Each structure stands twice: as structure tokens, then as C-alpha cells.
Amino acid sequence: MFGLLKNKEEESVKVFFGSKQESKEETVERKSPFDGKVVSVVPVCDAEDMKRALKIADAAKENAAKVPLSQRINWLEDVVHTLTQEREAFALVLTDEVAKPIAFSRIEVDRCIETIKITIAELANLHGETIPTDLMPSGKQTMAYFRRDPAGVIGCITPFNFPLNLIAHKIAPALGAGNCVVLKPTPEAPRTAYMFAKAFIDSEYASKDALSVIYGDAEVGSALVQSSIPRVISFTGSVPVGKIITSQAGIKKVSLELGGNAATYIDQSADLTLAAQRCAFGAFYNSGQVCISLQRIYVHEEVYEEFSELMAIETKMLKVGSPYDEDTFMGPLIDDDARQRARTWVASAKNEGARVIAGGEEVEGIFPPTVMGDVTDEMKIICEEVFAPIVSLVAVDCYETAIEKMNDSPFGLQFSLFTNDLKLTQRFIDDAQCGGVVINDIPTLRFDVQPYGGSKLSGVGREGPKWALEEFTEIKSIVIC
């Protein structure tokens, strides 16, 4: 379908107005965060383009809802086939656009395939149930039941850090449930979105005009959110943008997967070697640009020094460099602004009394995995979401202190605990104020089959195909007398 894209830098991106793709006169270049080479040429879209796409989706939604489930499943299976056949092409484009190391780009393609397969499996369970209307004396015996119908038009806005799999988490359930979708992908990875959308639209099983793709930033996003056409807005991104969406959306369903400040507690009974290995991965995977990237590590004071040394060793073993090298663990941050923020975070913490245990200094333009020690609650580096390869170590005197500090955050996405104490595990599950808890591994651990989302400022609603299907459908209650 796509081939190996030998001339990647010359590949142009098209706009999808429903099933029709078009070019635009004005374009912008997307350059690699790693070497600055042009990796895609992207149409410049505006609010009028978004409005046009929304009208197309609105006109197509009735037909999309009537497409048989068997055809929708064949459609998703056909996309899985394309992704499987073109796995390397998709992985290379991911690495080009967001500088994700090639080994992890392949993993993201594999996860995308799994997400669609999970959606297919869950579609078989998307059903209602009968209701006993004579349950109470005021009722009477009738035939009563409810079913789930497509919501109509779904507006999807996706981020740069997982620009393929996070699109799949939205559009596969939305289209599988019989909706129309208007997608505004991240400006940082337009070609990834274009290729993925093309796999859907070119399929022989595609529902006509069910998917549109409009590129752009705030103006385009606002036109999508403020429109009365979408019944659901599904957004993954930052808290400030989430707040804007909430204020602009009006009366429609809004699902928000926002930021995090993921934390773990290392109990004195924990396997410290395992904990250090996993924490180094969880803190620096994808250059720390993950909502559930490990940012805060609370360590019992009895094992703090030993764990700090182990963490430094594990961090220094990670290979940093070209994302095209097979054994690279971490490449560059997404752009210069992100790199400058990381430098500022570390400088601020050092000025406040923290010390650098590993990393801290850029190497050939790449901000390295950085471990900060002796961090205290007042430091900015631990209070806000860093979204960079920086993790902070904090010594605590007991579990009670650790869980209090972990919960003392405006975010509540995922937390974890390393321990060999079963009773402590049970307490932690009850005490943690967050959407997900992990025991004896990092809070960065996520399986696509699970419900995913948080509390507090971390968002509203849950992702994962089963829960997305519920978000993207509406209950219709029926009584036959």
C-alpha cells in the first residue's frame, strides 16, 4: 500500500474531507526533532476547513449508523492487515516525525494493531439488556430493553507522544460503533495521522465519508469543539487545553485524558535492584514525554542511599542518541522549547538545594536521562508535570508520609508501589487517590485492554476500547406494550 517510502522527506500530506483527499495551496514543513531534516509537507488548514469536514460527517452519520456490524469488523480487520504489512513504514514515519527510537516506534505500531484487535473483540459485546418493568407495583409486564446506538459525530484531538496508538484508541472504537469521526491530529505528527487515516479510507469495507482529517492548531481545534455537530469530544493532551475545551464545548459529552505527576513508593522490603531497573525505564521511556511517566520516587529513608546509587547506575546504562539506531533507548525531546524547559527545571531545582545524581547536562543537543536527589516538597520540579526525562528522589520516614505526599497533588493518573509486604499492598490500593494503581512495577505500565484515565486534573472519562465504546454510544430505552 505505502511501500517503504524511500523518499520520506518528499512525502506530502493530504487533507481528508470525508473519503475525498485534497491538497491546499498553503503548506508548512515538519522537521525532524533529531536532525532538522524535512520529514513531511503539511497543508495549512483553518476553521472553514473544519466546518466543511463537520458538515460532511453530519451528512454521513445516518448511513454510517446503518452499516452492518460485520462490515465494520471487516473494516477494522482490513486496517490491521495494512498495519501488519506496512509495520516498518509506519515505524519509520513515527521516528521521523517525533524522534521516537525505532525499536519503540515498532512497539507502538504493534500496540496500535492490538488496540484495533481489542476493539473488534469488544464490538461483539456492545449490547443492551432486557428490563423487568414489573419490578415495582407501579409497573406492569411489558417488553422493555435498552440498546446502544452510535452517538453520531465524534470529534477527536490527539497528542504527539503516541501519535499512532492514541489515534487508534479513539477512531477504532468510534468508527467500529457506527459513528462518523472528525480527527484533528497533533501538528507534530501529521504524516503519521495521514497514513493511518488512509488505511481506513482506502479499505474496501470503508463507510463513505465516515472519517475526516483536518490539521492545525488552536483555531482548528476550537472550530471542532464549539460546533454543535459533534456529540462527543475526545481529547488527550494538556490540562490548560482541557480547561479551554470544557469551557467551549457546550452541551455534549467530553472525554479528557490530561496530565499526570506519576509517583511510586519504594518500601524498605522491596527488591531494590528490580525497582531501580524499572524506575529508570518508567522515568525515561519516550524521553519522559508520557502522561504516566514516573516523575516522583518516594524512598524509605533506610534504603534511600542504596536505591539512589542503583538508580544512578541504571540510568547511566541507557543509550542516548540517534533514534534510528536499533539499540537507542532515548532520543531528543520533541522540540527546542521542551529542551529549554528541561534545562530550566534542573537549574531551578539545583538552586533550591537539590543535587544531580545522574545526567543534567546536554550531550550533542539531547537532554539526557536525569535523576535529581534530595528533592523537597516545595520545589517546583516535583509539584508540576515535567514531561521531560527528569525524575526526583525524595526520602521519607514511613509509608504514611509517602502516601500523603503522593496524594498531595492536583493530578491523579497512576501511582505504584514496590514492596514485599502484602498488607501494605492492600492499604495502598485503598489509599491511592488516582485512576490506576500498579504493584511492584512502575506507574508507567499500561495495557491497552484496561480502562485508562485519572481523577482530579488528570481528566474525565476512561480510554480503552471497551470504555471508549461506551463513551461513543448512547443508550436508547425501548418499551413495547
C-alpha positions in Angstrom: 0.0 0.0 0.0 2.6 2.6 1.1 5.8 0.8 0.1 9.0 1.6 2.1 8.7 5.4 1.5 12.3 5.7 0.2 11.9 9.4 -0.4 10.4 10.2 3.0 11.4 13.8 3.0 9.4 14.4 -0.2 6.2 12.8 1.1 3.3 15.3 1.1 0.3 15.0 3.4 -3.3 15.5 2.2 -6.5 16.7 3.9 -9.3 14.2 4.1 -12.7 15.8 3.6 -14.6 12.6 4.3 -13.4 10.0 1.8 -12.0 12.6 -0.6 -8.4 13.8 -0.1 -7.4 17.2 -1.2 -4.3 19.4 -1.3 -4.1 23.0 -0.3 -2.1 25.9 -1.7 -0.5 26.9 1.6 1.7 24.3 3.2 4.2 24.1 6.1 7.2 21.8 6.6 7.5 19.4 9.6 11.2 19.0 10.5 12.7 16.1 12.5 13.4 16.9 16.1 16.6 14.9 15.8 18.4 16.3 12.7 16.2 19.1 11.4 15.5 17.4 8.1 12.1 18.0 6.4 10.0 14.9 7.0 6.6 16.0 5.8 4.9 18.8 4.0 1.5 19.6 5.5 -1.5 21.6 4.3 -2.3 24.6 6.4 -6.0 24.3 7.4 -8.3 26.8 9.0 -11.6 26.9 10.8 -13.5 26.8 7.5 -11.9 23.5 6.6 -13.0 22.1 9.9 -16.6 23.4 9.4 -16.6 21.7 6.0 -15.4 18.4 7.4 -18.0 18.6 10.1 -20.9 19.1 7.6 -19.7 16.1 5.6 -19.7 14.0 8.8 -23.1 15.2 9.8 -24.5 14.3 6.4 -22.9 10.9 6.5 -23.8 9.8 10.1 -27.1 8.2 9.3 -25.6 5.9 6.7 -22.6 5.2 8.9 -25.0 4.0 11.7 -26.7 1.6 9.2 -23.5 -0.1 8.1 -23.8 -3.8 9.4 -21.6 -4.7 12.3 -20.0 -7.5 10.2 -18.8 -4.9 7.7 -17.4 -2.6 10.4 -15.5 -5.5 11.8 -14.2 -6.4 8.4 -13.1 -2.8 8.0 -11.1 -2.8 11.2 -9.6 -6.2 10.3 -8.5 -4.8 6.9 -6.7 -1.9 8.7 -5.0 -4.4 10.9 -3.8 -6.2 7.8 -2.4 -2.9 6.3 -0.6 -2.1 9.5 0.9 -5.5 9.7 2.1 -5.4 6.1 3.5 -1.9 6.4 4.8 -2.1 10.0 8.2 -0.8 9.1 6.9 2.1 7.0 4.7 3.3 9.9 7.5 2.9 12.4 9.9 4.9 10.3 7.5 7.8 9.9 6.9 7.8 13.7 10.7 8.1 14.2 11.0 10.8 11.5 8.3 13.0 13.0 8.7 12.7 16.7 12.2 11.1 17.0 10.9 8.1 18.9 13.6 5.4 18.9 12.9 3.0 16.1 12.6 0.0 18.4 9.9 1.8 20.3 8.2 3.0 17.1 7.8 -0.6 16.1 6.3 -1.4 19.5 3.8 1.5 19.0 2.7 0.1 15.7 2.3 -3.3 17.4 0.2 -1.7 20.2 -1.9 0.0 17.6 -2.7 -3.3 15.9 -3.5 -4.8 19.3 -5.8 -1.8 20.2 -7.8 -2.4 17.0 -8.0 -6.1 17.6 -9.3 -5.5 21.2 -11.9 -3.1 19.7 -13.0 -5.9 17.3 -13.4 -8.3 20.2 -15.4 -5.7 22.3 -17.8 -4.9 19.5 -19.3 -8.3 19.9 -20.2 -7.4 23.5 -21.7 -4.0 22.7 -25.3 -4.8 23.5 -28.1 -3.8 25.9 -30.3 -5.9 28.2 -33.9 -6.5 29.0 -35.6 -4.7 31.9 -38.3 -6.1 34.2 -40.7 -3.2 34.2 -43.0 -5.1 36.7 -40.2 -4.9 39.3 -42.3 -2.5 41.3 -46.1 -2.4 41.9 -46.4 0.8 39.9 -45.1 -1.0 36.8 -46.6 -3.6 34.5 -45.3 -6.5 32.5 -44.1 -5.3 29.1 -41.3 -6.0 26.7 -38.6 -3.4 27.8 -35.0 -3.3 26.9 -32.2 -0.9 26.1 -29.6 -0.9 23.3 -26.6 1.2 22.5 -26.7 3.4 19.3 -23.9 5.4 17.7 -23.6 8.8 19.2 -23.3 10.4 15.7 -20.3 12.5 15.1 -17.2 12.2 17.2 -14.5 14.9 17.4 -11.0 13.6 18.3 -8.0 15.6 19.2 -4.7 13.7 19.7 -1.2 14.4 21.1 2.4 13.9 19.8 3.8 11.4 22.2 1.9 8.4 20.9 0.6 9.8 17.6 -0.5 6.4 16.2 -1.8 4.3 19.1 -3.7 7.2 20.7 -5.5 7.9 17.5 -6.4 4.2 17.3 -7.8 4.4 20.9 -10.3 7.0 19.6 -11.1 6.3 16.0 -11.2 2.5 16.0 -14.0 2.3 18.7 -15.7 5.4 17.3 -15.9 4.0 13.7 -16.5 0.5 14.9 -19.5 1.6 16.8 -21.0 3.2 13.6 -20.1 6.8 14.1 -18.5 9.4 11.9 -15.2 10.9 13.1 -13.5 14.2 12.5 -9.9 13.9 13.6 -7.5 16.8 14.5 -4.2 15.1 15.0 -1.2 16.7 16.6 0.7 19.2 14.4 3.9 17.4 15.3 3.0 14.1 13.5 0.7 14.9 10.6 2.1 12.3 8.2 1.5 9.5 10.8 -2.1 10.5 11.0 -2.4 10.8 7.3 -1.1 7.3 6.6 -3.3 5.8 9.3 -6.4 7.5 8.1 -5.6 6.5 4.5 -5.5 2.8 5.7 -9.1 3.3 6.9 -10.4 5.3 3.9 -8.8 3.1 1.2 -10.3 -0.1 2.7 -12.9 -1.8 0.5 -15.1 -2.0 3.6 -14.9 1.7 4.5 -18.1 3.6 5.4 -18.3 6.5 2.9 -17.3 9.9 4.4 -17.1 8.4 7.9 -13.6 9.8 8.6 -12.2 13.2 8.0 -8.7 14.6 9.0 -8.1 18.3 9.4 -4.7 19.5 10.5 -4.0 22.6 12.5 -3.7 24.1 16.0 -5.9 26.2 18.3 -8.1 27.8 15.6 -9.0 24.5 14.0 -9.5 22.8 17.4 -11.8 25.5 18.6 -13.9 25.2 15.5 -14.3 21.5 16.2 -15.1 21.9 19.9 -17.5 24.8 19.6 -19.5 23.2 16.8 -23.0 21.9 17.6 -22.4 18.9 15.2 -20.2 16.6 17.3 -22.0 14.7 20.1 -18.7 13.7 21.7 -15.3 15.4 22.0 -12.5 13.0 22.9 -9.2 14.8 23.8 -5.8 13.7 25.0 -3.4 16.4 25.9 -2.6 19.2 28.4 -4.6 20.5 31.4 -4.7 24.1 30.1 -6.2 22.9 26.7 -8.5 20.6 28.6 -9.9 23.6 30.5 -10.4 25.5 27.3 -12.3 22.6 25.8 -14.5 22.3 28.8 -15.4 25.9 28.6 -16.1 25.9 24.9 -17.8 22.5 24.3 -21.4 23.3 25.4 -23.9 20.5 25.8 -22.1 17.4 24.5 -20.1 14.6 26.0 -16.5 15.5 26.7 -13.8 12.9 27.5 -10.5 14.2 28.7 -7.2 12.3 29.3 -5.0 15.0 30.7 -1.7 15.3 32.5 -0.1 13.5 35.4 2.5 13.6 38.0 3.1 9.9 38.4 4.7 8.7 41.7 5.9 5.5 43.3 6.9 4.5 46.8 10.0 2.2 47.4 9.3 0.4 50.6 12.3 -1.0 52.7 11.1 -4.5 51.9 11.2 -4.0 48.1 13.6 -5.6 45.7 15.8 -2.6 45.1 17.6 -3.8 42.1 14.3 -4.6 40.3 12.8 -1.3 41.4 15.8 0.7 40.1 15.7 -1.1 36.7 12.0 -0.5 36.3 12.1 3.1 37.6 14.8 4.0 35.1 12.7 2.7 32.3 9.5 4.3 33.6 11.1 7.7 34.1 12.9 8.0 30.8 10.9 6.0 28.3 9.9 8.2 25.3 12.1 10.9 26.8 9.8 11.3 29.7 7.1 12.5 27.4 4.3 10.3 28.7 1.4 11.3 30.9 2.2 8.5 33.3 6.0 9.0 33.1 7.5 8.3 36.5 8.3 11.8 38.0 8.3 11.3 41.8 10.1 8.5 43.6 9.5 8.4 47.4 12.0 6.1 49.0 12.1 4.8 52.6 15.0 6.5 54.4 16.5 3.2 55.4 17.2 2.3 51.7 17.4 5.8 50.2 21.2 5.9 49.6 21.3 2.3 48.3 18.5 2.9 45.9 20.0 6.3 44.8 23.2 4.5 43.8 21.3 1.8 42.0 19.2 4.3 40.2 22.3 6.2 39.0 23.8 3.0 37.7 20.7 2.0 35.8 20.3 5.5 34.3 23.9 5.7 33.1 23.5 2.4 31.2 20.7 3.8 29.0 21.9 4.5 25.5 21.0 8.0 24.3 21.5 9.1 20.7 20.1 8.7 17.2 16.5 7.4 17.2 17.4 5.4 14.0 19.9 3.2 15.9 18.4 -0.2 16.8 19.8 -0.1 20.4 18.9 3.5 21.3 16.7 3.8 24.3 16.2 7.6 24.3 16.4 10.3 21.6 15.7 14.0 21.7 12.8 15.9 23.2 10.1 17.0 20.8 11.4 20.5 20.2 13.8 23.2 21.5 11.1 24.7 23.8 10.8 21.3 25.6 14.6 21.1 25.9 14.8 24.6 27.3 12.0 23.8 29.9 14.0 20.7 31.0 17.1 22.8 31.5 15.1 25.3 33.5 13.6 22.6 35.7 17.0 21.2 36.6 18.6 24.7 37.2 15.7 25.7 39.4 15.9 22.5 41.5 19.7 22.9 41.9 19.2 26.5 43.1 16.7 25.2 45.6 19.1 22.7 47.1 18.6 19.5 45.0 21.6 17.6 43.6 22.1 15.9 40.3 22.6 12.2 40.8 22.8 11.4 37.0 22.6 13.3 33.8 21.7 17.0 33.9 23.9 18.2 31.1 23.0 18.0 27.4 25.0 15.7 25.2 25.2 16.7 21.5 21.9 18.5 21.7 20.0 15.8 23.5 18.8 16.4 27.1 19.8 13.2 28.9 18.0 11.0 31.5 18.4 12.9 34.7 18.0 11.8 38.3 17.6 14.6 41.0 18.2 13.8 44.6 17.4 15.5 47.9 14.3 17.0 46.4 11.8 18.5 48.8 8.0 19.2 48.6 8.5 22.9 48.0 10.5 22.5 44.8 8.7 23.3 41.5 10.2 20.2 39.9 8.1 17.9 42.0 4.9 20.0 42.1 4.1 20.3 38.4 4.1 17.9 35.4 7.6 17.9 33.9 7.1 16.0 30.7 10.8 15.5 30.3 13.4 12.9 31.2 13.7 14.0 34.8 12.9 12.1 37.9 13.1 13.2 41.5 14.1 11.2 44.6 12.6 12.0 48.0 13.5 10.3 51.2 10.5 9.6 53.6 10.4 8.1 57.1 7.4 5.7 56.5 4.6 4.6 54.2 2.1 7.1 55.8 4.4 10.0 54.8 4.8 8.7 51.3 1.2 8.2 50.5 0.3 11.6 51.9 2.9 13.2 49.6 1.8 11.2 46.6 -1.8 12.2 47.1 -0.9 15.8 47.7 -1.0 16.7 44.0 -3.6 18.2 41.7 -3.1 15.2 39.4 -4.3 11.6 40.0 -3.5 9.5 37.0 -1.4 6.5 38.1 0.7 5.6 41.1 2.7 2.5 42.0 4.3 0.7 45.0 7.3 -1.5 45.3 7.1 -3.8 48.3 7.0 -7.4 49.5 4.5 -6.6 52.3 1.0 -7.9 51.3 -0.8 -5.8 53.9 0.9 -2.7 52.7 -0.2 -3.6 49.2 -3.8 -3.8 50.4 -3.5 -0.4 52.1 -2.0 1.3 49.1 -4.8 0.1 46.8 -7.3 1.7 49.1 -5.3 4.9 49.9 -4.0 5.9 46.4 -6.1 8.8 45.0 -5.7 8.1 41.3 -7.2 6.3 38.4 -4.7 3.4 38.3 -2.6 1.5 40.8 0.4 -0.8 39.9 2.1 -3.1 42.4 5.8 -4.0 42.1 6.2 -2.1 38.8 6.2 1.4 37.5 3.1 3.7 37.2 4.1 4.0 33.5 2.7 0.5 33.0 -0.4 0.4 30.9 -2.1 -2.3 28.9 -4.4 -1.2 26.1 -7.1 -3.6 27.2 -7.5 -1.8 30.6 -9.6 1.2 31.5 -7.2 4.2 31.4 -7.8 7.7 32.9 -7.5 9.6 36.1 -9.0 11.7 38.8 -8.6 15.4 39.8 -7.0 17.4 37.0 -5.9 14.2 35.2 -9.2 14.0 33.4 -12.7 12.8 32.9 -13.8 9.5 31.4 -11.8 6.4 30.5 -10.0 5.2 27.4 -9.5 1.5 26.4 -11.7 0.0 23.7 -14.4 -1.3 26.0 -14.9 2.0 27.8 -14.4 4.1 24.6 -17.3 2.2 23.0 -19.5 3.3 25.9 -18.3 6.9 25.5 -19.1 6.9 21.8 -22.5 5.4 22.0 -25.8 6.4 23.7 -28.4 4.3 25.4 -31.8 4.1 23.8 -34.5 2.7 26.1 -37.4 0.8 24.5 -40.8 -0.2 25.8 -43.3 -2.3 23.8 -46.7 -2.6 25.5 
